[in-house]
Amino acid sequence: MKRTLAEPFKIKMVEPLRVTTESHRQQALQTAGYNPFLLNSDDVFIDLLTDSGTGAMSERQWAGMMQGDESYAGARSWKHLETVVKQLTGMDYILPTHQGRAAERILYGILGGKGKVFLSNTHFDTTRANIEFTGASAFDLMPDQALDLELELPFKGNIDLKKLEEAITHHRPENVAAVIMTVTNNSAGGQPVSMENIRAVRTICNNHNLMLVLDGCRIAENSYFIKQREAGYSDKTYEAIAREMLGLCDAFVMSAKKDGMVNMGGLLCLRDDKLGRECTNLLIISEGFTTYGGLSGRDMEAMAIGLTEVFDPDYLHYRIRSTAYLGEHLRKKGIPVVWPIGGHAVYVDAKKLYNQIPVHQYPGQMLVCDLYTKGGIRCVEVGSVMFGKYDENKKLIPAAHELVRLAIPRRVYTQSHIDYTIETFDDILELRHQPRGLRIVYEPPMLRHFTARFERL
Amino acid sequence: MIKKLQKRSWAEPYKMKMVELLKQTTRGQRSRAIKAAGYNTFLLKSEDVYIDLLTDSGTNAMSDRQWSALMLGDEAYAGSNSYYKLEKAVQKFYGYKYLVPTHQGRGAENILSRILIRKGDVVPGNMYFTTTRLHQELAGGTFEDIIIDEAHDPTNEFPFKGNVDLEKLTRLIKKHGAKKIPYVSIATNVNMAGGQPISMKNLKELRKFTKQHGIRIIHDMTRVAENAYFIQQREKGYEKKSVKDIVKEICSLTDGATMSAKKDALVNIGGFMATNEWDVFEEARNLVVIYEGLHTYGGLAGRDMEAIAVGIEESLNDRHQQARIGQVEYLGQQLESYGIPIVKPIGGHGVFVDAKAFLPHLTQDEFPAQTLAAELYIESGVRTMERGMVSAGRKPNGENYYPKLELVRFTIPRRVYTQAHMDVVAESAAAVFARRNKIRGLKVVYEPKYLRFFQARFERK
């Protein structure tokens, strides 16, 4: 007999949603230049744009918010957060930042610069932007197998160790600023990285005297996959697995808006004294004093509590299974999705679904627009809008894939919301043979997916 | 004897709805705590502090209306409703056209400096502020002080010590040319001069002058409502105008602004950059994504944007400002009644004690203000801040700045402490004053590269 997995919590506070008509949404989308990032959130019914900062906090976190100590220096809330993070990371330098990209900017600003290279399983969009902004280059070293979107592998987020060795030799170790392991691997479909892979990277880093950074905004979700799929971890707690991953790394950057279960906040943690002090100086200039780093006391309090709640086995099981529920049902419907389903999101292969739309007309962006028009669902393109570049003749160099990400905010939507989303894909299937997509009419020089505007062709 | 009614006291235009318990410590505990903190009040734990006058930044008590707005925060990553509320408030009350939220004031300073300043530029302003000047320098500019000389004299009672000396600006333009001056930076109120206001007359003259030379005015508007209150109280022709109207008039004389909402706007976190120029806005929107967050949240939770929007309106209430500045004035008068030398006139957000006059036996190299702040903490658990040589830092060539003013700032958080707390503060300062001759100075044992006042460590000489 089938047993339904219900949420290991009940609802304590609600936020009313507005139901809109298709014609209203068509109008809103046109005003937003066919870029859902530019929609007013009021016009969105189900917001799967991101799982970043959009989670629902627990009553314990809200209670912590009320106890936030807003002292500028040495606040109790900071001591609370510092204690929790020190215990988790075992690192000496714990720097709070207003969010993850500030932690990245500080660390990569110091490590980067012209001529330097960063090697990673996959750099996320803001990570890459931060690195390239310093004049350094970022290289993604995924195994070729992982480019096959449907191949079932347990740890599809791993870095290719052979490619890593080759890249280090090619760029020469002294030019490699750091190796960054992103867990889970967001741009690759939220796929996990195995402990074995991180351990092997550690050995390579040791051989070449390189720094290993863990970008761990979804570290708890990655721990879940390790416990379920990797030999030797089934008896360990999720927290112990996370500590083991961190123990293999020299630095930790985290956007706490994901597995920190909060709406705002980030962390930069380091072992090295010299680097720790340098980063602290930059923190004060750009973020805030060392004991608040640009966060209110209440946000640090909420983060301290969130970082312990996230490792709860019932929560993690619910989290990963409910994401898989959406993915498995879409697949059953014949929607091509990245397989296996990752931790925080379902990725639809838009190039395959909308196979009549040429890549330079952005099939991913078109699918994003259709999902909004048909169902009021907001999601994001992870394809040539986000990662595309131009050659010297201003011709588009497309990204490897044209994906659409449906990210699930933590503890926000019920199964009925997800069922509604699945049903909206029935309308999408009717549109699958449409021949035309979109063209860009405005774009900024960097991170264009946030503010670009489009026109329908 | 029956007391005769002399004057009517102001009372706070609010009552307490939520309280935060305080801890009292012994003198022995405090001596150990300050030693462990390297005689730097920034490095004390807040739980070892009784009355925290370190800063008025982000330490405010929010109103019940702000707390309820907080609950309405829309945490959508893009196009959050809370952003539009904040945008509306900034447009309505400050009159700037375009808004880019940032996680706090220094985030706005960073972005604006990067957009407007080119290497070799000169940025004149009515006295430096620590983070503002640093961002100007990091962007390749040099700060030049054009505040009137009166501002550097702690005993001068000129009512508008935040005014600009147009002669000084003229000399700068002659020397460097107007093209090398991307903007004049105007702070309301001037923090480092002791929370002193600029007059509307002076600002208008400056506006006329800069227009002739095609130079922008960028407004560091962190305490603009407090400045407006002083204009209402002291400047002819403004007696009948509301703080709200005066604030709007001040903003209308400038082209853009950076704001730390943690002061006037009565919140615990947040800031923004505002501008009337589309090009600057467009560039800021692109830059903010890299440094802060997408332009509709800029590194702030939706709930914090809600709280700022409500706080802005509350800050423009005449009676709020009367009680706010009245409380600061009350503390200043109490200190003065004990003979303690303070900067006059008393400023808007704090009382600044003249540490050079308080500890005349110490040389500036013995850090009189840092010393006094440490002694005040040991005396009673009151935490204040040094604003003198340690804060002034070093020039790009490594030499110490020797500022004329060596001050200890008693900063009053908004709506947090009562009149009785102020009495305790004044009495403990008086106790230190009584034993001032026995106080020894400090020497530096650790100093970071930038903004050393935050983290420097000291030992007793």
Interface residues (C-beta under 8 A of the other chain):
Chain A: M13 A32 P36 F37 L38 L39 N40 S41 D42 D43 V44 D47 L49 T50 S52 G53 T54 M66 G68 D69 E70 S71 Y72 A73 G74 A75 R76 K79 H98 Q99 R101 A102 R105 T126 A129 N130 F133 N263 M264 R277 T280 N281 I284 I285 S286 E287 G288 F289 T290 Y292 G294 L295 S296 G297 R298 D299 P444 P445 M446 L447 F450 T451
Chain B: M18 E20 T41 F42 L43 L44 K45 S46 E47 D48 V49 D52 L54 T55 S57 G58 T59 N60 M71 G73 D74 E75 A76 Y77 A78 G79 S80 N81 Y84 H103 Q104 R106 G107 N110 T131 L134 H135 L138 N268 I269 R285 N286 V289 I290 Y291 E292 G293 L294 H295 G299 L300 A301 G302 R303 D304 P448 K449 Y450 L451 F454 Q455
